[in-house]
Amino acid sequence: MNYKKFVVYVTLATLLLAALAAAAQDEPFITPVPCDEPGQLTMWVWDENWARVISSAIDVWVENYCPGAQVNLQQQPWGQYWDLLRTNVAGGSLPDVFNMSQTFFYDYASNEVLLPLDEYLEAAGVDTSIWGSGMVDPYRFGEEQRLYAVPVNWDTVGIYYNKDMFDAAGVPYPTSDWTWDDFAAAAAALTDPENDVYGAAVYAGFQTGYPNWIAATGVSPAVAPGRAACTLTEPGSLEALNFLADLQAQGYMPSISIMGGAGADDAFNFWLAGRVAMISGGSWKLPDATAQATFNWDVVQFPRHPETGRTRSILHAVGYVAAANTPNPDLAANLIIFLGSDEAQAFFAQAGGVAPANPGLQDEWLAGFAETGINAQAFVNAIEDSQGVTIFGEIWDVVNNELPINIFDLGVSVEEATQMACEFIETQLPQ
């Protein structure tokens, strides 16, 4: 996963007006509420483009909902952001409001340094189910599964496919109802050994690769919620990984060595080079694919598991959180709810590139790709039944490199590779 893909790809100057007009005509998903009392807050973000967007939104919050409030918004560079936060945790001086990643959330929640937001969201009339499972479930913690974040954005994963290759092989384009069996049949039909072309490459990376297939079986990929256990040896994980390994054994998917690496970008570049018909890729790759692909292509959701009927994308959403010890908890929560509202999220829709978490703004994000004719809706559809991020830094290399290299390059059996991975992962879980 690439958490730094927060750059502006598309400038759509009319989108903000369209978003605000839509919000005025339709019932908003999240309506801001006035603050009870103004005060001072410090807020941290790591992305400079986000800082500009959020600054504009905060100006509206102060003017319309909390006159007299003051927000010291600071952008801390990505390379320093998490080190600075850890230092501030130790010193008890976290910013009042700051951005959080699903990958690191557990460390903060388990140390009880974040403010639960449930009561504030309930008081504001916010139905948290509007965001879909993958956006908010990773930000729940404890026996009561209290919610500690309001999501900022989302990115999901789908199948990018080369339409020209499908046409040449006489294979029908995939649909939202296709199954694992349909995918396997297409991968076989699209493989062309004489021209060194493969049917698929869909295992690389945590967010983009094999964990999506595991999630479709109903298993939390790699690690159970709350970091309770390694799940790679569970039947659903073994089923998904063996399905992919069998495709490779039959010659329908390349090895990591042939593809050039175990990362999502390696698969994407292999696809751009015309060496593979289908890859798994993130919504953040739409601008790159639009600019760089020299063939006709489109995207579709992951195929459905033959028994569960589920297609589950790994979804990552950055969140807004507040420090548990903030001197102004009501004000911090009020600002967070505003930033998640239709009104504030319209600023992200206007900026382009980042897909706003608020479901009322999805059409504005989609409008950025309307002229391409690409089925970007597939990424929006993937939100509803999605799987949030479960892995964390200490196991990153094992899950993203060691495990796929063992299975898809060195030919280690799925059972042996997952056992070795779990032996290490278990040492990194809470005891």
N, C-alpha and C positions, 0 to 999 in steps of 0.2 A: 504494500500500500504506500502511496505517496501522499503524505499529509501536507506537502508544501505546494500542491497544485491549486493554490488559491490566487490565481492571477486573472486579469480581465482579458478574455479572448475576443469578446464581441462588444462593440459599442452600439447600443440601440437607444438613441436619444429619446424616442417617443414612448418607450415602455413605461416609464414612471407614470405619465399621464394616463396611459391605458390601465395600469394597475389601480390607480386611485379612482378612476371612473368605474371600474368593475367593482371595487370595494364599496363605492357609493350605491351601486345598483343592487348588489347581492348582499345577503346576510354575511357579515364577516365571521371568520373562524375564531379569531381572537380579537377582542375589542379592548383597547387600553382603558385603564381606570385612573382617575386623578390620584396623586399621592396624598397621604394624610398630612404630611409636613415636610417641607423642603429641608435639605441638608447637604453635606458634602460627601462625595464618593470618589474613590480612586478605582480606575478600571484598566486592566491590561489585556492587550491582544498581541498576537505575534506577526500578523500580516499587515504590511503597510497599506495595501489596497483596502483591506477590511477596515483599517483605522479611519480611512477617509469616509467610507460608507457609513460606519457606525457614528462617526462624529456628526454627520449630517442628520442622522436619525435622532441623536441625542439632543440636537438643537431643537427639533420639533417637540420632543418630550418635555424639555424645559419650558418652551413657549406655551404649549397647549395643555400640559398635564401636571407640571410641577414647577411653576414659576418660583424663581429664587434658588432652585437647586443648582449645585455646581458639581461637575464631573471632570476630574483630572484624568483624561484618557491618554494612556501611554502605550506606545508600540515597542515591545521588546523583541529584538531579532530572534528568529527561530533557534539559532545556534546557542543562544543564551537563555531563552525563555524558561525552559524546564529547570535548568540549574538555579536560576534566580528564584523560581517558585519554591524549590526544595530548600534553599537557604532561608527563605521567608517563613516556610513551615516551621523550621527549627527555631527561628526567632520569634514565632508567633505574630508575624506582621504581614500576613497575606494581603493583597489588594482586596477591596470590598467586593468587586466583581471581576471575573476574568474568564477567558476562554479555556475550555477543557477538551481533551481528546478522550474518546472511549478507551484507547489503549492504556492511558495513565490514570483513569478515574478511580480504579480500585484502590490505588495507593493512597489517595486523598480521602476517599470515603472510609476506608478501614481505619484511618488515623483520626477520624471524627473532626476533620477541619472544614467540612463543607456544611452549608445551611440547607436543611430539607425545605423543599418548595411546595409540598403538597397542599398545605393549608392556604397558602397564598394563591395558588392556582385555582383551588376550589372556590375561594372567596371571590375571585375574578370571573368565575363561571367558565373556566377553561376545561374542556373535555380532552384529557391527555391522549385518548385513543385516536384523535385526529391525525397524530403523527405516524402511526404505524409502529409495529413492534421493534423493528431494527433501529429506529431513531432514539427511542427512550428506554427500552428495556436494559441496555447496558449502563444506563445512568440510574438504575434502581439498586438499592443496597439494604442489607439487613433482613431480619426475619419479617418485618412488615413491608419490605420492598418499597421503601419510601423513595420518592423521586428527587434528585438533586440537581437536575439541569433542564434547561429549555433548549431544544436544538436550534442551531443556527442554519445549517445547510444539510445537504445529503449528497452522497454519490452511491450509485448502485452499479451492478455488473450485468452484462448480457453477452450474447454471442454475436460477434461481428462476422459477416460472411461475404465472400466474393461471389457476386451474382453472375459474373461472367463465367466462372468455373462451374457453377450450378447449371447454367444454360448449356455449356459445352458438354457436360456429362448427362444432360437430360434429366436432371434431378429437380423435383419441385422445390420451390423455396420453402423454408421452414415457417411454421405458424405458431401462434401462442399456445396451441394445444398439442404440439408435438411431444413425444415421449423419449425416454432414454433409448428405446429400441429404434425409434425413427432416427435419432441422432447417430447411432451406431451404423445403421444402414446407409445413411448419407455419407458418413466418414469413409465407409468402405467404397462406395460408388465414386467418391471424389478423389480417392487416392490414385495417383498415376506414377508408378515406379519408374517407367521409362523416362519421364520428364522430371523425376526427382521432386514430385509434388505430393504433399500429404493431405489427408482429408481434414484433420483437426489438430489443434494444439491447445488444450484447455486445462492444463494442470498447474501452470506456473503462477507462483505468488499466493499469498494468503487471501487477500481480498478478491483477486481475480480468478484464482485457480481452483484446485481440488476441494477446498472447504465449501464452495457453493454446492457441490455434489453431495457432500456429507450432510449439509444442512437440509437438503431435500428429503433425507431419510428420517428427519426429526431429531437428529443428534446435534448437540452444540459442538461446532468444529474445534478440535484440538483440546479445548479446556471447557469443563462444565461451568455454568454460571457461579459466580462467587469464587472462582478458582478452586472448586471443590475437588476436582480430579482430572486426570488426563483421560480424554475420551477416544483417543485414536485407535484403541484396541476394542472398542465397542462394535457390535455387529453392523450397525449402520455405517460406521467409518470404514470398516473392512469391505463392506459391500461396494461402497462408492469407489474406494481406491482400487479394488480388484477390477471393477468395471473399466476404469481408465487404464489400468495396467494391461488388461486383456486387449484393449484397442491398440495399445502400443505394440504388444507382442505380435499382433497380426499385421503390423506394418502400417497402420493407419495414422499413427502419431509419431513425430520425430523424437529422438532422444534429446536430452539437454545439450549434449555435446554438438549434435547436428544443428540444433536451434541456436546455439551460441550463448546460452546462459539459462539460469533458472528463474529469471525475473519476468514480470509482466511485459516490460518494454522489449525484452528479447523476443517474446512471442509476437508482439505487435509489429516489430521490424521484420520478422520472418513473414508475416502476413502481407506487409507492404511490398515485400520483395517478390510476391507471387508464389511463394513456396508452400503455402498452406491455405486451404479453403475456408476454414472456420477457426476462430480463436475466441477465447473469453477475454473481455476487455471492459474497462470502466467507462462510466458516463463522461468522465473527465477527458477521455480520448476522442470524443466526437470532433472537437475543433482540429486536432492533429490529423484524424482520418479524412476529414473534409478537405484539408489543405494538401495532404500528401498522397492519398491513394490515387493511382492512375487507372483504376478499373471501377466498374460499377459495383456498389456494395450496399449493404443495409445491416440492420441490427434486429435481433429478436430476443425474447426472454429465454432463459435456460430451459431445456426440455424438462418435462414433468416426470417425476419418479413413477415407475409403472404401478406401484402399489399405493403409495400415499397420495399420488396425484399432485404433489406439490412441486412448485418451482420456487426456490428460495435463493435470493441474491444476498451476498454479504453486503451490508450497508454500513457506511461510516458517516456519522454526523458529529460535527464539532458542537459543543454545548456552551451555554452561558451558565456559570455557577457563581455562588457567593460564598464568602468566607464565613464560617460558623461564628467567629468572634467579631464580625463587623459591628461597629457601634451603631450602625443604622440598618438593621436587618429588613425592616418594613420598606425602607426606601430602596435598598438594593434589590429586593424582590420585585418591587414595583417597576424599576427600570428594566429588569430582566424580562418581565411579562410584556412590557412595551416593546422591547427589542424583538420579541417573538411574534408580535401582532402583525396583522395584515398591513397596517399602516407603515410600520417600520421596515418590514421585510420587503416592501415595495422598492425600497432603496437598493436592495441587493438585486432584485429583478431588473431594475433599470441599469445597474452596472454591468450586467451580463456575466457569463462564465460560471459563476457560482449559482447552484440551484437552491433557492430558498426553501427552508424546511416547511414553512407555512403552506398548507395545501391549497389555500386560496390564490397562491402566486405561481402555481405550476404552469398554467397556460402562458404566463409571461416568459418563463424560462424556455418553454417549448417554442415560443415565437422566434427565438434566436436561431432556430434550425429549420424554420418553416420552408424557406426557399430551397433548402437542400433536398427536400423530399424524403429525408431519412426518417425512419420510424423511431424517433427519439422518445415517443410515448412508451416504448417498451421499458425504458429506464424508470419512468414515472410509475408504470403498472407494477414494477418490481418492489415498490416501497411497501405496499400493504402487508404482504407476508414476507418479511425480510429477516435476516439474521444479523444482529449487531456484532461488532468486533469482540472477540474473546481472548486473543493472545496479548502478550505484553513483552517488554523489552528483553527480559532475561531468557526467554525461549524463542525469540525472534529468529535467530539463525537456524535453530533446529527445525522449526516449522517451515521456514521459507527456503532454506537451502539444503540442509542435511537430509531431511526426509525425502523431498522430491528427487534429489540427486541419487540417493540410495535406490529408490524405486524406478525412476525414469531414466537413469543413466548407467547405474552399476548393476542393475538387474537383481537387486536384493528382493526377496519375496515381500509382499505387503505385510504379512504377519510378522516377519522378523524385523522389518524396518520400523513398523509402528511400535513394536515392543521396545526396541532400542530407544526410540524417541520418547516413549512414555517413561522409561527408566530415568531419563534426565529430567523431563518435565516435572515429574513427581517431586524431585529434589528442590524445585523452585516454587512449590505451592505452599500455602500457609500450613504449618504443622499443628 
